Amino acid sequence: MLEMHGASRLLISFNDAIPGYIFSGLFFTDTYLKAHPQNVRAFLRGLVKAFDYIKHNERHARKWIPKYTGVEMQVAMKSALRHFEDGREPEQQIYKQQDIMINIGRLPKRIPIEKIVDYSYLPVRKE
């Protein structure tokens, strides 16, 4: 967006520097999961359907960006959209990011994936 307005110039994208970097995640407390498992499953089902819609209808999906973000349409049509599948991230990517955090002193050691990620609330994977 800054480049489109002449305020800066892109030298390298974050994805070029660290391909596949995971920028966000969803978090629910154990208390909420126990009390509302169906709500969590329904929300995640809708989210995965949205990922699929964006994947197969990207141009049309981009037209919703200005309504919910306030950015101009020309920016929405050019901005990067992360590749999503079914909500599951590759295990090796999660460990790669942990290694980065360890190297910069933000994490003391690797944490086993099963202690921090639970995909059991996601819809069953389509093979």
C-alpha positions as protocol buffer text, in pm:
chain_id: "A"
residue {
  index: 1
  type: MET
  ca { x: 0 y: 0 z: 0 }
}
residue {
  index: 2
  type: LEU
  ca { x: 283 y: 242 z: 84 }
}
residue {
  index: 3
  type: GLU
  ca { x: 450 y: 166 z: -248 }
}
residue {
  index: 4
  type: MET
  ca { x: 127 y: 235 z: -438 }
}
residue {
  index: 5
  type: HIS
  ca { x: 111 y: 579 z: -274 }
}
residue {
  index: 6
  type: GLY
  ca { x: 477 y: 654 z: -351 }
}
residue {
  index: 7
  type: ALA
  ca { x: 574 y: 657 z: 18 }
}
residue {
  index: 8
  type: SER
  ca { x: 819 y: 367 z: -1 }
}
residue {
  index: 9
  type: ARG
  ca { x: 966 y: 98 z: -221 }
}
residue {
  index: 10
  type: LEU
  ca { x: 947 y: -275 z: -158 }
}
residue {
  index: 11
  type: LEU
  ca { x: 1290 y: -435 z: -147 }
}
residue {
  index: 12
  type: ILE
  ca { x: 1182 y: -780 z: -30 }
}
residue {
  index: 13
  type: SER
  ca { x: 859 y: -920 z: 100 }
}
residue {
  index: 14
  type: PHE
  ca { x: 839 y: -1086 z: 440 }
}
residue {
  index: 15
  type: ASN
  ca { x: 733 y: -1407 z: 265 }
}
residue {
  index: 16
  type: ASP
  ca { x: 1045 y: -1392 z: 45 }
}
residue {
  index: 17
  type: ALA
  ca { x: 1262 y: -1354 z: 356 }
}
residue {
  index: 18
  type: ILE
  ca { x: 1087 y: -1627 z: 558 }
}
residue {
  index: 19
  type: PRO
  ca { x: 864 y: -1833 z: 324 }
}
residue {
  index: 20
  type: GLY
  ca { x: 545 y: -1965 z: 480 }
}
residue {
  index: 21
  type: TYR
  ca { x: 579 y: -1758 z: 799 }
}
residue {
  index: 22
  type: ILE
  ca { x: 269 y: -1799 z: 1015 }
}
residue {
  index: 23
  type: PHE
  ca { x: 147 y: -1456 z: 1124 }
}
residue {
  index: 24
  type: SER
  ca { x: -159 y: -1543 z: 1322 }
}
residue {
  index: 25
  type: GLY
  ca { x: -350 y: -1811 z: 1499 }
}
residue {
  index: 26
  type: LEU
  ca { x: -668 y: -1867 z: 1693 }
}
residue {
  index: 27
  type: PHE
  ca { x: -670 y: -1923 z: 2065 }
}
residue {
  index: 28
  type: PHE
  ca { x: -945 y: -2048 z: 2296 }
}
residue {
  index: 29
  type: THR
  ca { x: -917 y: -2108 z: 2668 }
}
residue {
  index: 30
  type: ASP
  ca { x: -961 y: -2462 z: 2797 }
}
residue {
  index: 31
  type: THR
  ca { x: -1263 y: -2336 z: 2993 }
}
residue {
  index: 32
  type: TYR
  ca { x: -1429 y: -2203 z: 2676 }
}
residue {
  index: 33
  type: LEU
  ca { x: -1346 y: -2518 z: 2478 }
}
residue {
  index: 34
  type: LYS
  ca { x: -1504 y: -2739 z: 2744 }
}
residue {
  index: 35
  type: ALA
  ca { x: -1815 y: -2520 z: 2775 }
}
residue {
  index: 36
  type: HIS
  ca { x: -1869 y: -2448 z: 2403 }
}
residue {
  index: 37
  type: PRO
  ca { x: -1707 y: -2713 z: 2183 }
}
residue {
  index: 38
  type: GLN
  ca { x: -1986 y: -2694 z: 1923 }
}
residue {
  index: 39
  type: ASN
  ca { x: -1944 y: -2315 z: 1888 }
}
residue {
  index: 40
  type: VAL
  ca { x: -1572 y: -2359 z: 1830 }
}
residue {
  index: 41
  type: ARG
  ca { x: -1631 y: -2635 z: 1572 }
}
residue {
  index: 42
  type: ALA
  ca { x: -1895 y: -2424 z: 1392 }
}
residue {
  index: 43
  type: PHE
  ca { x: -1669 y: -2118 z: 1386 }
}
residue {
  index: 44
  type: LEU
  ca { x: -1376 y: -2320 z: 1249 }
}
residue {
  index: 45
  type: ARG
  ca { x: -1599 y: -2488 z: 989 }
}
residue {
  index: 46
  type: GLY
  ca { x: -1700 y: -2142 z: 865 }
}
residue {
  index: 47
  type: LEU
  ca { x: -1342 y: -2023 z: 863 }
}
residue {
  index: 48
  type: VAL
  ca { x: -1225 y: -2322 z: 657 }
}
residue {
  index: 49
  type: LYS
  ca { x: -1514 y: -2262 z: 413 }
}
residue {
  index: 50
  type: ALA
  ca { x: -1398 y: -1899 z: 384 }
}
residue {
  index: 51
  type: PHE
  ca { x: -1041 y: -2016 z: 310 }
}
residue {
  index: 52
  type: ASP
  ca { x: -1178 y: -2244 z: 37 }
}
residue {
  index: 53
  type: TYR
  ca { x: -1392 y: -1965 z: -108 }
}
residue {
  index: 54
  type: ILE
  ca { x: -1095 y: -1727 z: -122 }
}
residue {
  index: 55
  type: LYS
  ca { x: -879 y: -1994 z: -283 }
}
residue {
  index: 56
  type: HIS
  ca { x: -1134 y: -2059 z: -560 }
}
residue {
  index: 57
  type: ASN
  ca { x: -1278 y: -1706 z: -597 }
}
residue {
  index: 58
  type: GLU
  ca { x: -988 y: -1478 z: -511 }
}
residue {
  index: 59
  type: ARG
  ca { x: -1080 y: -1182 z: -733 }
}
residue {
  index: 60
  type: HIS
  ca { x: -1437 y: -1171 z: -599 }
}
residue {
  index: 61
  type: ALA
  ca { x: -1322 y: -1226 z: -240 }
}
residue {
  index: 62
  type: ARG
  ca { x: -1082 y: -932 z: -267 }
}
residue {
  index: 63
  type: LYS
  ca { x: -1376 y: -701 z: -341 }
}
residue {
  index: 64
  type: TRP
  ca { x: -1487 y: -745 z: 24 }
}
residue {
  index: 65
  type: ILE
  ca { x: -1155 y: -618 z: 164 }
}
residue {
  index: 66
  type: PRO
  ca { x: -1238 y: -242 z: 142 }
}
residue {
  index: 67
  type: LYS
  ca { x: -1569 y: -290 z: 326 }
}
residue {
  index: 68
  type: TYR
  ca { x: -1404 y: -456 z: 626 }
}
residue {
  index: 69
  type: THR
  ca { x: -1061 y: -290 z: 628 }
}
residue {
  index: 70
  type: GLY
  ca { x: -1115 y: 57 z: 485 }
}
residue {
  index: 71
  type: VAL
  ca { x: -837 y: 19 z: 227 }
}
residue {
  index: 72
  type: GLU
  ca { x: -888 y: 140 z: -128 }
}
residue {
  index: 73
  type: MET
  ca { x: -1008 y: -110 z: -389 }
}
residue {
  index: 74
  type: GLN
  ca { x: -688 y: -78 z: -593 }
}
residue {
  index: 75
  type: VAL
  ca { x: -488 y: -172 z: -285 }
}
residue {
  index: 76
  type: ALA
  ca { x: -720 y: -461 z: -203 }
}
residue {
  index: 77
  type: MET
  ca { x: -676 y: -601 z: -554 }
}
residue {
  index: 78
  type: LYS
  ca { x: -295 y: -600 z: -521 }
}
residue {
  index: 79
  type: SER
  ca { x: -232 y: -680 z: -156 }
}
residue {
  index: 80
  type: ALA
  ca { x: -90 y: -1017 z: -67 }
}
residue {
  index: 81
  type: LEU
  ca { x: -329 y: -1287 z: 45 }
}
residue {
  index: 82
  type: ARG
  ca { x: -175 y: -1569 z: 238 }
}
residue {
  index: 83
  type: HIS
  ca { x: -225 y: -1918 z: 107 }
}
residue {
  index: 84
  type: PHE
  ca { x: -466 y: -2108 z: 333 }
}
residue {
  index: 85
  type: GLU
  ca { x: -577 y: -2466 z: 316 }
}
residue {
  index: 86
  type: ASP
  ca { x: -775 y: -2629 z: 594 }
}
residue {
  index: 87
  type: GLY
  ca { x: -642 y: -2437 z: 894 }
}
residue {
  index: 88
  type: ARG
  ca { x: -356 y: -2677 z: 968 }
}
residue {
  index: 89
  type: GLU
  ca { x: -1 y: -2550 z: 948 }
}
residue {
  index: 90
  type: PRO
  ca { x: 292 y: -2771 z: 850 }
}
residue {
  index: 91
  type: GLU
  ca { x: 467 y: -2899 z: 1163 }
}
residue {
  index: 92
  type: GLN
  ca { x: 810 y: -2818 z: 1017 }
}
residue {
  index: 93
  type: GLN
  ca { x: 704 y: -2453 z: 970 }
}
residue {
  index: 94
  type: ILE
  ca { x: 598 y: -2423 z: 1335 }
}
residue {
  index: 95
  type: TYR
  ca { x: 932 y: -2568 z: 1447 }
}
residue {
  index: 96
  type: LYS
  ca { x: 1119 y: -2339 z: 1205 }
}
residue {
  index: 97
  type: GLN
  ca { x: 951 y: -2039 z: 1367 }
}
residue {
  index: 98
  type: GLN
  ca { x: 1030 y: -2171 z: 1714 }
}
residue {
  index: 99
  type: ASP
  ca { x: 1396 y: -2198 z: 1607 }
}
residue {
  index: 100
  type: ILE
  ca { x: 1391 y: -1833 z: 1498 }
}
residue {
  index: 101
  type: MET
  ca { x: 1251 y: -1733 z: 1839 }
}
residue {
  index: 102
  type: ILE
  ca { x: 1515 y: -1944 z: 2015 }
}
residue {
  index: 103
  type: ASN
  ca { x: 1793 y: -1782 z: 1810 }
}
residue {
  index: 104
  type: ILE
  ca { x: 1681 y: -1431 z: 1904 }
}
residue {
  index: 105
  type: GLY
  ca { x: 1632 y: -1521 z: 2269 }
}
residue {
  index: 106
  type: ARG
  ca { x: 1250 y: -1508 z: 2284 }
}
residue {
  index: 107
  type: LEU
  ca { x: 1199 y: -1880 z: 2349 }
}
residue {
  index: 108
  type: PRO
  ca { x: 1427 y: -2095 z: 2567 }
}
residue {
  index: 109
  type: LYS
  ca { x: 1374 y: -2424 z: 2380 }
}
residue {
  index: 110
  type: ARG
  ca { x: 1145 y: -2602 z: 2136 }
}
residue {
  index: 111
  type: ILE
  ca { x: 797 y: -2683 z: 2259 }
}
residue {
  index: 112
  type: PRO
  ca { x: 637 y: -3002 z: 2126 }
}
residue {
  index: 113
  type: ILE
  ca { x: 362 y: -2915 z: 1878 }
}
residue {
  index: 114
  type: GLU
  ca { x: 101 y: -3122 z: 2059 }
}
residue {
  index: 115
  type: LYS
  ca { x: 143 y: -2898 z: 2367 }
}
residue {
  index: 116
  type: ILE
  ca { x: 57 y: -2579 z: 2179 }
}
residue {
  index: 117
  type: VAL
  ca { x: -159 y: -2682 z: 1881 }
}
residue {
  index: 118
  type: ASP
  ca { x: -487 y: -2877 z: 1881 }
}
residue {
  index: 119
  type: TYR
  ca { x: -644 y: -2944 z: 1543 }
}
residue {
  index: 120
  type: SER
  ca { x: -914 y: -3173 z: 1682 }
}
residue {
  index: 121
  type: TYR
  ca { x: -1180 y: -2900 z: 1657 }
}
residue {
  index: 122
  type: LEU
  ca { x: -1120 y: -2847 z: 1285 }
}
residue {
  index: 123
  type: PRO
  ca { x: -1339 y: -3021 z: 1029 }
}
residue {
  index: 124
  type: VAL
  ca { x: -1215 y: -3362 z: 914 }
}
residue {
  index: 125
  type: ARG
  ca { x: -960 y: -3319 z: 639 }
}
residue {
  index: 126
  type: LYS
  ca { x: -1080 y: -3384 z: 283 }
}
residue {
  index: 127
  type: GLU
  ca { x: -836 y: -3615 z: 109 }
}
